[in-house]
Amino acid sequence: MARRPKFNVHEVFQYLDVFEQNTLTKECLKRVLVDNKVYPSEAELGYLYDRFDRNRNGRINYEEFTEEIMPKHSFH
């Protein structure tokens, strides 16, 4: 996604933030996925959430989200 020319990480974060709290919860992710006809198991949802929630506080902030979603640099 992040490599698309018109991709805007801030807009994606706002779209996922269904409760408008400037953080993402598991419920936010689940709601967006279900709205898009993707039905993850609780284990799948947990894995996805844990990948983004780096500090393990139960919420994904914008910084954590951008760190995970943006391409990583490779110095090979």
mmJSON file of the N, C-alpha and C atoms, coordinates in Angstrom:
{"data_MODEL":{"atom_site":{
"group_PDB":["ATOM","ATOM","ATOM","ATOM","ATOM","ATOM","ATOM","ATOM","ATOM","ATOM","ATOM","ATOM","ATOM","ATOM","ATOM","ATOM","ATOM","ATOM","ATOM","ATOM","ATOM","ATOM","ATOM","ATOM","ATOM","ATOM","ATOM","ATOM","ATOM","ATOM","ATOM","ATOM","ATOM","ATOM","ATOM","ATOM","ATOM","ATOM","ATOM","ATOM","ATOM","ATOM","ATOM","ATOM","ATOM","ATOM","ATOM","ATOM","ATOM","ATOM","ATOM","ATOM","ATOM","ATOM","ATOM","ATOM","ATOM","ATOM","ATOM","ATOM","ATOM","ATOM","ATOM","ATOM","ATOM","ATOM","ATOM","ATOM","ATOM","ATOM","ATOM","ATOM","ATOM","ATOM","ATOM","ATOM","ATOM","ATOM","ATOM","ATOM","ATOM","ATOM","ATOM","ATOM","ATOM","ATOM","ATOM","ATOM","ATOM","ATOM","ATOM","ATOM","ATOM","ATOM","ATOM","ATOM","ATOM","ATOM","ATOM","ATOM","ATOM","ATOM","ATOM","ATOM","ATOM","ATOM","ATOM","ATOM","ATOM","ATOM","ATOM","ATOM","ATOM","ATOM","ATOM","ATOM","ATOM","ATOM","ATOM","ATOM","ATOM","ATOM","ATOM","ATOM","ATOM","ATOM","ATOM","ATOM","ATOM","ATOM","ATOM","ATOM","ATOM","ATOM","ATOM","ATOM","ATOM","ATOM","ATOM","ATOM","ATOM","ATOM","ATOM","ATOM","ATOM","ATOM","ATOM","ATOM","ATOM","ATOM","ATOM","ATOM","ATOM","ATOM","ATOM","ATOM","ATOM","ATOM","ATOM","ATOM","ATOM","ATOM","ATOM","ATOM","ATOM","ATOM","ATOM","ATOM","ATOM","ATOM","ATOM","ATOM","ATOM","ATOM","ATOM","ATOM","ATOM","ATOM","ATOM","ATOM","ATOM","ATOM","ATOM","ATOM","ATOM","ATOM","ATOM","ATOM","ATOM","ATOM","ATOM","ATOM","ATOM","ATOM","ATOM","ATOM","ATOM","ATOM","ATOM","ATOM","ATOM","ATOM","ATOM","ATOM","ATOM","ATOM","ATOM","ATOM","ATOM","ATOM","ATOM","ATOM","ATOM","ATOM","ATOM","ATOM","ATOM","ATOM","ATOM","ATOM","ATOM","ATOM","ATOM","ATOM","ATOM","ATOM","ATOM","ATOM"],
"id":[1,2,3,4,5,6,7,8,9,10,11,12,13,14,15,16,17,18,19,20,21,22,23,24,25,26,27,28,29,30,31,32,33,34,35,36,37,38,39,40,41,42,43,44,45,46,47,48,49,50,51,52,53,54,55,56,57,58,59,60,61,62,63,64,65,66,67,68,69,70,71,72,73,74,75,76,77,78,79,80,81,82,83,84,85,86,87,88,89,90,91,92,93,94,95,96,97,98,99,100,101,102,103,104,105,106,107,108,109,110,111,112,113,114,115,116,117,118,119,120,121,122,123,124,125,126,127,128,129,130,131,132,133,134,135,136,137,138,139,140,141,142,143,144,145,146,147,148,149,150,151,152,153,154,155,156,157,158,159,160,161,162,163,164,165,166,167,168,169,170,171,172,173,174,175,176,177,178,179,180,181,182,183,184,185,186,187,188,189,190,191,192,193,194,195,196,197,198,199,200,201,202,203,204,205,206,207,208,209,210,211,212,213,214,215,216,217,218,219,220,221,222,223,224,225,226,227,228],
"type_symbol":["N","C","C","N","C","C","N","C","C","N","C","C","N","C","C","N","C","C","N","C","C","N","C","C","N","C","C","N","C","C","N","C","C","N","C","C","N","C","C","N","C","C","N","C","C","N","C","C","N","C","C","N","C","C","N","C","C","N","C","C","N","C","C","N","C","C","N","C","C","N","C","C","N","C","C","N","C","C","N","C","C","N","C","C","N","C","C","N","C","C","N","C","C","N","C","C","N","C","C","N","C","C","N","C","C","N","C","C","N","C","C","N","C","C","N","C","C","N","C","C","N","C","C","N","C","C","N","C","C","N","C","C","N","C","C","N","C","C","N","C","C","N","C","C","N","C","C","N","C","C","N","C","C","N","C","C","N","C","C","N","C","C","N","C","C","N","C","C","N","C","C","N","C","C","N","C","C","N","C","C","N","C","C","N","C","C","N","C","C","N","C","C","N","C","C","N","C","C","N","C","C","N","C","C","N","C","C","N","C","C","N","C","C","N","C","C","N","C","C","N","C","C","N","C","C","N","C","C"],
"label_atom_id":["N","CA","C","N","CA","C","N","CA","C","N","CA","C","N","CA","C","N","CA","C","N","CA","C","N","CA","C","N","CA","C","N","CA","C","N","CA","C","N","CA","C","N","CA","C","N","CA","C","N","CA","C","N","CA","C","N","CA","C","N","CA","C","N","CA","C","N","CA","C","N","CA","C","N","CA","C","N","CA","C","N","CA","C","N","CA","C","N","CA","C","N","CA","C","N","CA","C","N","CA","C","N","CA","C","N","CA","C","N","CA","C","N","CA","C","N","CA","C","N","CA","C","N","CA","C","N","CA","C","N","CA","C","N","CA","C","N","CA","C","N","CA","C","N","CA","C","N","CA","C","N","CA","C","N","CA","C","N","CA","C","N","CA","C","N","CA","C","N","CA","C","N","CA","C","N","CA","C","N","CA","C","N","CA","C","N","CA","C","N","CA","C","N","CA","C","N","CA","C","N","CA","C","N","CA","C","N","CA","C","N","CA","C","N","CA","C","N","CA","C","N","CA","C","N","CA","C","N","CA","C","N","CA","C","N","CA","C","N","CA","C","N","CA","C","N","CA","C","N","CA","C","N","CA","C","N","CA","C","N","CA","C","N","CA","C"],
"label_alt_id":[null,null,null,null,null,null,null,null,null,null,null,null,null,null,null,null,null,null,null,null,null,null,null,null,null,null,null,null,null,null,null,null,null,null,null,null,null,null,null,null,null,null,null,null,null,null,null,null,null,null,null,null,null,null,null,null,null,null,null,null,null,null,null,null,null,null,null,null,null,null,null,null,null,null,null,null,null,null,null,null,null,null,null,null,null,null,null,null,null,null,null,null,null,null,null,null,null,null,null,null,null,null,null,null,null,null,null,null,null,null,null,null,null,null,null,null,null,null,null,null,null,null,null,null,null,null,null,null,null,null,null,null,null,null,null,null,null,null,null,null,null,null,null,null,null,null,null,null,null,null,null,null,null,null,null,null,null,null,null,null,null,null,null,null,null,null,null,null,null,null,null,null,null,null,null,null,null,null,null,null,null,null,null,null,null,null,null,null,null,null,null,null,null,null,null,null,null,null,null,null,null,null,null,null,null,null,null,null,null,null,null,null,null,null,null,null,null,null,null,null,null,null,null,null,null,null,null,null],
"label_comp_id":["MET","MET","MET","ALA","ALA","ALA","ARG","ARG","ARG","ARG","ARG","ARG","PRO","PRO","PRO","LYS","LYS","LYS","PHE","PHE","PHE","ASN","ASN","ASN","VAL","VAL","VAL","HIS","HIS","HIS","GLU","GLU","GLU","VAL","VAL","VAL","PHE","PHE","PHE","GLN","GLN","GLN","TYR","TYR","TYR","LEU","LEU","LEU","ASP","ASP","ASP","VAL","VAL","VAL","PHE","PHE","PHE","GLU","GLU","GLU","GLN","GLN","GLN","ASN","ASN","ASN","THR","THR","THR","LEU","LEU","LEU","THR","THR","THR","LYS","LYS","LYS","GLU","GLU","GLU","CYS","CYS","CYS","LEU","LEU","LEU","LYS","LYS","LYS","ARG","ARG","ARG","VAL","VAL","VAL","LEU","LEU","LEU","VAL","VAL","VAL","ASP","ASP","ASP","ASN","ASN","ASN","LYS","LYS","LYS","VAL","VAL","VAL","TYR","TYR","TYR","PRO","PRO","PRO","SER","SER","SER","GLU","GLU","GLU","ALA","ALA","ALA","GLU","GLU","GLU","LEU","LEU","LEU","GLY","GLY","GLY","TYR","TYR","TYR","LEU","LEU","LEU","TYR","TYR","TYR","ASP","ASP","ASP","ARG","ARG","ARG","PHE","PHE","PHE","ASP","ASP","ASP","ARG","ARG","ARG","ASN","ASN","ASN","ARG","ARG","ARG","ASN","ASN","ASN","GLY","GLY","GLY","ARG","ARG","ARG","ILE","ILE","ILE","ASN","ASN","ASN","TYR","TYR","TYR","GLU","GLU","GLU","GLU","GLU","GLU","PHE","PHE","PHE","THR","THR","THR","GLU","GLU","GLU","GLU","GLU","GLU","ILE","ILE","ILE","MET","MET","MET","PRO","PRO","PRO","LYS","LYS","LYS","HIS","HIS","HIS","SER","SER","SER","PHE","PHE","PHE","HIS","HIS","HIS"],
"label_asym_id":["A","A","A","A","A","A","A","A","A","A","A","A","A","A","A","A","A","A","A","A","A","A","A","A","A","A","A","A","A","A","A","A","A","A","A","A","A","A","A","A","A","A","A","A","A","A","A","A","A","A","A","A","A","A","A","A","A","A","A","A","A","A","A","A","A","A","A","A","A","A","A","A","A","A","A","A","A","A","A","A","A","A","A","A","A","A","A","A","A","A","A","A","A","A","A","A","A","A","A","A","A","A","A","A","A","A","A","A","A","A","A","A","A","A","A","A","A","A","A","A","A","A","A","A","A","A","A","A","A","A","A","A","A","A","A","A","A","A","A","A","A","A","A","A","A","A","A","A","A","A","A","A","A","A","A","A","A","A","A","A","A","A","A","A","A","A","A","A","A","A","A","A","A","A","A","A","A","A","A","A","A","A","A","A","A","A","A","A","A","A","A","A","A","A","A","A","A","A","A","A","A","A","A","A","A","A","A","A","A","A","A","A","A","A","A","A","A","A","A","A","A","A","A","A","A","A","A","A"],
"label_entity_id":["1","1","1","1","1","1","1","1","1","1","1","1","1","1","1","1","1","1","1","1","1","1","1","1","1","1","1","1","1","1","1","1","1","1","1","1","1","1","1","1","1","1","1","1","1","1","1","1","1","1","1","1","1","1","1","1","1","1","1","1","1","1","1","1","1","1","1","1","1","1","1","1","1","1","1","1","1","1","1","1","1","1","1","1","1","1","1","1","1","1","1","1","1","1","1","1","1","1","1","1","1","1","1","1","1","1","1","1","1","1","1","1","1","1","1","1","1","1","1","1","1","1","1","1","1","1","1","1","1","1","1","1","1","1","1","1","1","1","1","1","1","1","1","1","1","1","1","1","1","1","1","1","1","1","1","1","1","1","1","1","1","1","1","1","1","1","1","1","1","1","1","1","1","1","1","1","1","1","1","1","1","1","1","1","1","1","1","1","1","1","1","1","1","1","1","1","1","1","1","1","1","1","1","1","1","1","1","1","1","1","1","1","1","1","1","1","1","1","1","1","1","1","1","1","1","1","1","1"],
"label_seq_id":[1,1,1,2,2,2,3,3,3,4,4,4,5,5,5,6,6,6,7,7,7,8,8,8,9,9,9,10,10,10,11,11,11,12,12,12,13,13,13,14,14,14,15,15,15,16,16,16,17,17,17,18,18,18,19,19,19,20,20,20,21,21,21,22,22,22,23,23,23,24,24,24,25,25,25,26,26,26,27,27,27,28,28,28,29,29,29,30,30,30,31,31,31,32,32,32,33,33,33,34,34,34,35,35,35,36,36,36,37,37,37,38,38,38,39,39,39,40,40,40,41,41,41,42,42,42,43,43,43,44,44,44,45,45,45,46,46,46,47,47,47,48,48,48,49,49,49,50,50,50,51,51,51,52,52,52,53,53,53,54,54,54,55,55,55,56,56,56,57,57,57,58,58,58,59,59,59,60,60,60,61,61,61,62,62,62,63,63,63,64,64,64,65,65,65,66,66,66,67,67,67,68,68,68,69,69,69,70,70,70,71,71,71,72,72,72,73,73,73,74,74,74,75,75,75,76,76,76],
"pdbx_PDB_ins_code":[null,null,null,null,null,null,null,null,null,null,null,null,null,null,null,null,null,null,null,null,null,null,null,null,null,null,null,null,null,null,null,null,null,null,null,null,null,null,null,null,null,null,null,null,null,null,null,null,null,null,null,null,null,null,null,null,null,null,null,null,null,null,null,null,null,null,null,null,null,null,null,null,null,null,null,null,null,null,null,null,null,null,null,null,null,null,null,null,null,null,null,null,null,null,null,null,null,null,null,null,null,null,null,null,null,null,null,null,null,null,null,null,null,null,null,null,null,null,null,null,null,null,null,null,null,null,null,null,null,null,null,null,null,null,null,null,null,null,null,null,null,null,null,null,null,null,null,null,null,null,null,null,null,null,null,null,null,null,null,null,null,null,null,null,null,null,null,null,null,null,null,null,null,null,null,null,null,null,null,null,null,null,null,null,null,null,null,null,null,null,null,null,null,null,null,null,null,null,null,null,null,null,null,null,null,null,null,null,null,null,null,null,null,null,null,null,null,null,null,null,null,null,null,null,null,null,null,null],
"Cartn_x":[0.814,0.0,0.861,1.842,2.627,3.396,3.571,4.315,3.431,2.137,1.236,1.447,1.401,1.698,0.775,-0.455,-1.397,-1.697,-0.882,-1.076,-0.801,-1.699,-1.529,-1.736,-0.656,-0.716,-1.632,-1.669,-2.526,-3.999,-4.373,-5.763,-6.153,-5.234,-5.513,-5.72,-4.862,-5.0,-6.354,-6.739,-8.032,-9.186,-9.078,-10.117,-10.257,-9.146,-9.171,-9.626,-9.452,-9.802,-11.316,-12.098,-13.563,-14.167,-13.477,-13.996,-13.445,-12.624,-12.041,-11.362,-10.462,-9.729,-8.226,-7.837,-6.421,-5.586,-6.239,-5.571,-6.447,-5.822,-6.558,-6.649,-7.815,-8.023,-8.311,-8.333,-8.704,-10.098,-10.981,-12.353,-12.374,-11.535,-11.437,-11.057,-9.978,-9.51,-10.562,-11.18,-12.195,-13.361,-13.813,-14.952,-14.646,-13.454,-13.082,-12.953,-12.346,-12.213,-13.58,-14.459,-15.791,-16.567,-16.445,-17.096,-16.616,-15.396,-14.823,-14.892,-15.785,-16.064,-14.866,-14.057,-12.953,-13.287,-13.325,-13.773,-12.646,-11.748,-10.614,-11.046,-10.319,-10.521,-9.94,-10.244,-9.683,-8.161,-7.642,-6.188,-5.565,-6.175,-5.664,-5.706,-6.804,-6.941,-5.879,-5.666,-4.654,-3.258,-2.952,-1.629,-1.428,-2.413,-2.326,-2.16,-2.958,-2.909,-1.551,-1.07,0.208,1.372,1.244,2.3,2.448,1.349,1.369,1.555,1.026,1.067,2.423,3.419,4.804,5.043,4.382,4.633,3.659,2.817,1.89,0.989,0.507,-0.382,-1.862,-2.155,-3.546,-4.108,-3.278,-3.693,-2.55,-2.925,-1.94,-2.004,-0.901,-0.888,-0.375,-0.439,-0.057,1.4,2.275,3.702,3.918,3.302,3.43,2.9,1.771,1.151,2.077,2.631,3.494,4.786,5.331,6.552,6.334,5.169,4.89,4.454,3.727,3.124,4.083,5.005,5.9,7.003,7.465,8.513,9.776,10.404,11.671,12.808,13.833,14.986,15.915,16.4,17.352,18.691,19.741,21.058,21.959,21.488,22.281,23.151],
"Cartn_y":[-1.195,0.0,1.264,1.296,2.512,2.899,1.982,2.284,2.861,2.918,3.515,5.019,5.632,7.062,7.957,7.612,8.48,7.974,7.072,6.524,7.597,7.718,8.683,7.952,7.717,6.937,7.589,8.905,9.597,9.343,9.359,9.083,7.646,6.721,5.323,5.19,5.833,5.776,6.352,7.475,8.081,7.167,6.492,5.549,4.403,3.902,2.798,3.226,4.49,5.022,5.3,4.234,4.37,5.062,5.049,5.698,7.111,7.551,8.898,9.252,8.354,8.561,8.737,8.86,8.985,7.786,6.667,5.396,4.309,3.189,2.054,0.963,0.376,-0.752,-1.99,-3.135,-4.358,-4.218,-3.585,-3.407,-2.548,-1.517,-0.697,-1.575,-2.334,-3.176,-4.195,-4.823,-5.832,-5.214,-4.061,-3.409,-3.067,-2.52,-2.163,-3.415,-4.453,-5.691,-6.283,-6.367,-6.923,-6.053,-4.738,-3.833,-4.085,-4.607,-4.914,-6.406,-7.093,-8.514,-9.433,-9.066,-9.908,-10.282,-11.582,-12.068,-12.845,-12.125,-12.801,-13.58,-14.651,-15.347,-14.461,-14.767,-13.988,-14.101,-15.279,-15.462,-14.6,-14.573,-13.756,-12.267,-11.852,-10.451,-10.1,-10.996,-10.78,-10.675,-11.558,-11.51,-10.19,-9.782,-8.521,-7.35,-7.34,-6.246,-6.183,-7.343,-7.39,-6.927,-7.133,-6.689,-5.172,-4.455,-3.004,-2.411,-3.057,-2.528,-2.833,-2.063,-2.322,-2.216,-1.281,-1.102,-1.912,-2.689,-3.62,-2.939,-1.736,-1.039,-1.184,-1.985,-2.221,-1.204,-0.306,0.705,0.925,1.171,1.474,2.968,3.664,5.098,5.314,6.548,6.872,6.518,6.772,6.466,4.968,4.154,2.696,2.252,2.817,2.464,2.782,3.988,4.376,3.561,3.237,2.424,1.067,0.5,-0.828,-0.788,0.233,0.259,0.759,1.615,2.188,1.197,1.267,0.336,0.468,-0.649,-0.669,-0.487,0.22,0.424,-0.779,-1.171,-2.281,-1.745,-2.06,-1.559,-2.696,-3.453,-4.585,-4.12],
"Cartn_z":[0.0,0.0,0.0,0.873,1.058,-0.2,-1.121,-2.343,-3.44,-3.218,-4.195,-4.218,-5.404,-5.511,-4.685,-4.554,-3.841,-2.436,-1.945,-0.61,0.435,1.401,2.478,3.798,4.525,5.751,6.787,6.833,7.789,7.482,6.209,5.828,6.172,5.983,6.323,7.825,8.613,10.064,10.485,9.907,10.234,9.855,8.722,8.282,9.283,9.782,10.734,12.121,12.451,13.775,13.841,13.844,13.76,14.98,16.117,17.328,17.514,16.551,16.548,17.875,18.313,19.559,19.327,18.074,17.694,18.11,18.33,18.566,17.949,17.673,17.129,18.182,18.292,19.194,18.354,18.992,18.275,17.683,18.414,17.924,16.662,16.593,15.377,14.184,14.339,13.241,12.84,13.828,13.532,12.772,13.206,12.563,11.104,10.851,9.484,8.622,9.157,8.395,8.053,9.029,8.797,7.808,7.93,6.973,5.549,5.416,4.108,3.785,4.485,4.254,4.481,5.463,5.922,7.355,7.637,8.941,9.623,10.318,10.945,12.191,12.458,13.724,14.826,16.064,17.172,17.19,16.841,16.8,15.709,14.528,13.429,13.781,14.375,14.782,15.825,16.766,17.797,17.214,16.256,15.613,14.884,14.105,13.373,14.332,15.376,16.342,17.043,17.477,18.183,17.306,16.015,15.095,15.12,15.311,15.314,16.715,17.729,19.099,19.726,19.331,19.729,21.228,21.888,23.322,24.181,23.547,24.222,25.257,24.919,25.854,25.49,24.477,24.099,23.126,22.668,21.684,20.69,19.456,18.426,18.167,18.429,18.139,16.717,16.282,14.911,14.63,15.586,15.4,15.206,16.04,15.889,14.536,14.143,12.872,11.705,11.688,10.577,10.558,11.719,11.761,11.118,11.295,10.76,9.296,8.907,7.576,6.488,6.855,5.847,5.48,4.226,3.774,4.617,4.84,5.571,4.57,4.981,4.102,4.203,3.086,3.026,2.537,3.243,2.892,2.398,1.451,0.923,-0.195],
"occupancy":[1.0,1.0,1.0,1.0,1.0,1.0,1.0,1.0,1.0,1.0,1.0,1.0,1.0,1.0,1.0,1.0,1.0,1.0,1.0,1.0,1.0,1.0,1.0,1.0,1.0,1.0,1.0,1.0,1.0,1.0,1.0,1.0,1.0,1.0,1.0,1.0,1.0,1.0,1.0,1.0,1.0,1.0,1.0,1.0,1.0,1.0,1.0,1.0,1.0,1.0,1.0,1.0,1.0,1.0,1.0,1.0,1.0,1.0,1.0,1.0,1.0,1.0,1.0,1.0,1.0,1.0,1.0,1.0,1.0,1.0,1.0,1.0,1.0,1.0,1.0,1.0,1.0,1.0,1.0,1.0,1.0,1.0,1.0,1.0,1.0,1.0,1.0,1.0,1.0,1.0,1.0,1.0,1.0,1.0,1.0,1.0,1.0,1.0,1.0,1.0,1.0,1.0,1.0,1.0,1.0,1.0,1.0,1.0,1.0,1.0,1.0,1.0,1.0,1.0,1.0,1.0,1.0,1.0,1.0,1.0,1.0,1.0,1.0,1.0,1.0,1.0,1.0,1.0,1.0,1.0,1.0,1.0,1.0,1.0,1.0,1.0,1.0,1.0,1.0,1.0,1.0,1.0,1.0,1.0,1.0,1.0,1.0,1.0,1.0,1.0,1.0,1.0,1.0,1.0,1.0,1.0,1.0,1.0,1.0,1.0,1.0,1.0,1.0,1.0,1.0,1.0,1.0,1.0,1.0,1.0,1.0,1.0,1.0,1.0,1.0,1.0,1.0,1.0,1.0,1.0,1.0,1.0,1.0,1.0,1.0,1.0,1.0,1.0,1.0,1.0,1.0,1.0,1.0,1.0,1.0,1.0,1.0,1.0,1.0,1.0,1.0,1.0,1.0,1.0,1.0,1.0,1.0,1.0,1.0,1.0,1.0,1.0,1.0,1.0,1.0,1.0,1.0,1.0,1.0,1.0,1.0,1.0,1.0,1.0,1.0,1.0,1.0,1.0],
"B_iso_or_equiv":[0.0,0.0,0.0,0.0,0.0,0.0,0.0,0.0,0.0,0.0,0.0,0.0,0.0,0.0,0.0,0.0,0.0,0.0,0.0,0.0,0.0,0.0,0.0,0.0,0.0,0.0,0.0,0.0,0.0,0.0,0.0,0.0,0.0,0.0,0.0,0.0,0.0,0.0,0.0,0.0,0.0,0.0,0.0,0.0,0.0,0.0,0.0,0.0,0.0,0.0,0.0,0.0,0.0,0.0,0.0,0.0,0.0,0.0,0.0,0.0,0.0,0.0,0.0,0.0,0.0,0.0,0.0,0.0,0.0,0.0,0.0,0.0,0.0,0.0,0.0,0.0,0.0,0.0,0.0,0.0,0.0,0.0,0.0,0.0,0.0,0.0,0.0,0.0,0.0,0.0,0.0,0.0,0.0,0.0,0.0,0.0,0.0,0.0,0.0,0.0,0.0,0.0,0.0,0.0,0.0,0.0,0.0,0.0,0.0,0.0,0.0,0.0,0.0,0.0,0.0,0.0,0.0,0.0,0.0,0.0,0.0,0.0,0.0,0.0,0.0,0.0,0.0,0.0,0.0,0.0,0.0,0.0,0.0,0.0,0.0,0.0,0.0,0.0,0.0,0.0,0.0,0.0,0.0,0.0,0.0,0.0,0.0,0.0,0.0,0.0,0.0,0.0,0.0,0.0,0.0,0.0,0.0,0.0,0.0,0.0,0.0,0.0,0.0,0.0,0.0,0.0,0.0,0.0,0.0,0.0,0.0,0.0,0.0,0.0,0.0,0.0,0.0,0.0,0.0,0.0,0.0,0.0,0.0,0.0,0.0,0.0,0.0,0.0,0.0,0.0,0.0,0.0,0.0,0.0,0.0,0.0,0.0,0.0,0.0,0.0,0.0,0.0,0.0,0.0,0.0,0.0,0.0,0.0,0.0,0.0,0.0,0.0,0.0,0.0,0.0,0.0,0.0,0.0,0.0,0.0,0.0,0.0,0.0,0.0,0.0,0.0,0.0,0.0],
"pdbx_formal_charge":[null,null,null,null,null,null,null,null,null,null,null,null,null,null,null,null,null,null,null,null,null,null,null,null,null,null,null,null,null,null,null,null,null,null,null,null,null,null,null,null,null,null,null,null,null,null,null,null,null,null,null,null,null,null,null,null,null,null,null,null,null,null,null,null,null,null,null,null,null,null,null,null,null,null,null,null,null,null,null,null,null,null,null,null,null,null,null,null,null,null,null,null,null,null,null,null,null,null,null,null,null,null,null,null,null,null,null,null,null,null,null,null,null,null,null,null,null,null,null,null,null,null,null,null,null,null,null,null,null,null,null,null,null,null,null,null,null,null,null,null,null,null,null,null,null,null,null,null,null,null,null,null,null,null,null,null,null,null,null,null,null,null,null,null,null,null,null,null,null,null,null,null,null,null,null,null,null,null,null,null,null,null,null,null,null,null,null,null,null,null,null,null,null,null,null,null,null,null,null,null,null,null,null,null,null,null,null,null,null,null,null,null,null,null,null,null,null,null,null,null,null,null,null,null,null,null,null,null],
"auth_seq_id":[1,1,1,2,2,2,3,3,3,4,4,4,5,5,5,6,6,6,7,7,7,8,8,8,9,9,9,10,10,10,11,11,11,12,12,12,13,13,13,14,14,14,15,15,15,16,16,16,17,17,17,18,18,18,19,19,19,20,20,20,21,21,21,22,22,22,23,23,23,24,24,24,25,25,25,26,26,26,27,27,27,28,28,28,29,29,29,30,30,30,31,31,31,32,32,32,33,33,33,34,34,34,35,35,35,36,36,36,37,37,37,38,38,38,39,39,39,40,40,40,41,41,41,42,42,42,43,43,43,44,44,44,45,45,45,46,46,46,47,47,47,48,48,48,49,49,49,50,50,50,51,51,51,52,52,52,53,53,53,54,54,54,55,55,55,56,56,56,57,57,57,58,58,58,59,59,59,60,60,60,61,61,61,62,62,62,63,63,63,64,64,64,65,65,65,66,66,66,67,67,67,68,68,68,69,69,69,70,70,70,71,71,71,72,72,72,73,73,73,74,74,74,75,75,75,76,76,76],
"auth_comp_id":["MET","MET","MET","ALA","ALA","ALA","ARG","ARG","ARG","ARG","ARG","ARG","PRO","PRO","PRO","LYS","LYS","LYS","PHE","PHE","PHE","ASN","ASN","ASN","VAL","VAL","VAL","HIS","HIS","HIS","GLU","GLU","GLU","VAL","VAL","VAL","PHE","PHE","PHE","GLN","GLN","GLN","TYR","TYR","TYR","LEU","LEU","LEU","ASP","ASP","ASP","VAL","VAL","VAL","PHE","PHE","PHE","GLU","GLU","GLU","GLN","GLN","GLN","ASN","ASN","ASN","THR","THR","THR","LEU","LEU","LEU","THR","THR","THR","LYS","LYS","LYS","GLU","GLU","GLU","CYS","CYS","CYS","LEU","LEU","LEU","LYS","LYS","LYS","ARG","ARG","ARG","VAL","VAL","VAL","LEU","LEU","LEU","VAL","VAL","VAL","ASP","ASP","ASP","ASN","ASN","ASN","LYS","LYS","LYS","VAL","VAL","VAL","TYR","TYR","TYR","PRO","PRO","PRO","SER","SER","SER","GLU","GLU","GLU","ALA","ALA","ALA","GLU","GLU","GLU","LEU","LEU","LEU","GLY","GLY","GLY","TYR","TYR","TYR","LEU","LEU","LEU","TYR","TYR","TYR","ASP","ASP","ASP","ARG","ARG","ARG","PHE","PHE","PHE","ASP","ASP","ASP","ARG","ARG","ARG","ASN","ASN","ASN","ARG","ARG","ARG","ASN","ASN","ASN","GLY","GLY","GLY","ARG","ARG","ARG","ILE","ILE","ILE","ASN","ASN","ASN","TYR","TYR","TYR","GLU","GLU","GLU","GLU","GLU","GLU","PHE","PHE","PHE","THR","THR","THR","GLU","GLU","GLU","GLU","GLU","GLU","ILE","ILE","ILE","MET","MET","MET","PRO","PRO","PRO","LYS","LYS","LYS","HIS","HIS","HIS","SER","SER","SER","PHE","PHE","PHE","HIS","HIS","HIS"],
"auth_asym_id":["A","A","A","A","A","A","A","A","A","A","A","A","A","A","A","A","A","A","A","A","A","A","A","A","A","A","A","A","A","A","A","A","A","A","A","A","A","A","A","A","A","A","A","A","A","A","A","A","A","A","A","A","A","A","A","A","A","A","A","A","A","A","A","A","A","A","A","A","A","A","A","A","A","A","A","A","A","A","A","A","A","A","A","A","A","A","A","A","A","A","A","A","A","A","A","A","A","A","A","A","A","A","A","A","A","A","A","A","A","A","A","A","A","A","A","A","A","A","A","A","A","A","A","A","A","A","A","A","A","A","A","A","A","A","A","A","A","A","A","A","A","A","A","A","A","A","A","A","A","A","A","A","A","A","A","A","A","A","A","A","A","A","A","A","A","A","A","A","A","A","A","A","A","A","A","A","A","A","A","A","A","A","A","A","A","A","A","A","A","A","A","A","A","A","A","A","A","A","A","A","A","A","A","A","A","A","A","A","A","A","A","A","A","A","A","A","A","A","A","A","A","A","A","A","A","A","A","A"],
"auth_atom_id":["N","CA","C","N","CA","C","N","CA","C","N","CA","C","N","CA","C","N","CA","C","N","CA","C","N","CA","C","N","CA","C","N","CA","C","N","CA","C","N","CA","C","N","CA","C","N","CA","C","N","CA","C","N","CA","C","N","CA","C","N","CA","C","N","CA","C","N","CA","C","N","CA","C","N","CA","C","N","CA","C","N","CA","C","N","CA","C","N","CA","C","N","CA","C","N","CA","C","N","CA","C","N","CA","C","N","CA","C","N","CA","C","N","CA","C","N","CA","C","N","CA","C","N","CA","C","N","CA","C","N","CA","C","N","CA","C","N","CA","C","N","CA","C","N","CA","C","N","CA","C","N","CA","C","N","CA","C","N","CA","C","N","CA","C","N","CA","C","N","CA","C","N","CA","C","N","CA","C","N","CA","C","N","CA","C","N","CA","C","N","CA","C","N","CA","C","N","CA","C","N","CA","C","N","CA","C","N","CA","C","N","CA","C","N","CA","C","N","CA","C","N","CA","C","N","CA","C","N","CA","C","N","CA","C","N","CA","C","N","CA","C","N","CA","C","N","CA","C","N","CA","C","N","CA","C","N","CA","C","N","CA","C","N","CA","C"],
"pdbx_PDB_model_num":[1,1,1,1,1,1,1,1,1,1,1,1,1,1,1,1,1,1,1,1,1,1,1,1,1,1,1,1,1,1,1,1,1,1,1,1,1,1,1,1,1,1,1,1,1,1,1,1,1,1,1,1,1,1,1,1,1,1,1,1,1,1,1,1,1,1,1,1,1,1,1,1,1,1,1,1,1,1,1,1,1,1,1,1,1,1,1,1,1,1,1,1,1,1,1,1,1,1,1,1,1,1,1,1,1,1,1,1,1,1,1,1,1,1,1,1,1,1,1,1,1,1,1,1,1,1,1,1,1,1,1,1,1,1,1,1,1,1,1,1,1,1,1,1,1,1,1,1,1,1,1,1,1,1,1,1,1,1,1,1,1,1,1,1,1,1,1,1,1,1,1,1,1,1,1,1,1,1,1,1,1,1,1,1,1,1,1,1,1,1,1,1,1,1,1,1,1,1,1,1,1,1,1,1,1,1,1,1,1,1,1,1,1,1,1,1,1,1,1,1,1,1,1,1,1,1,1,1]
}}}
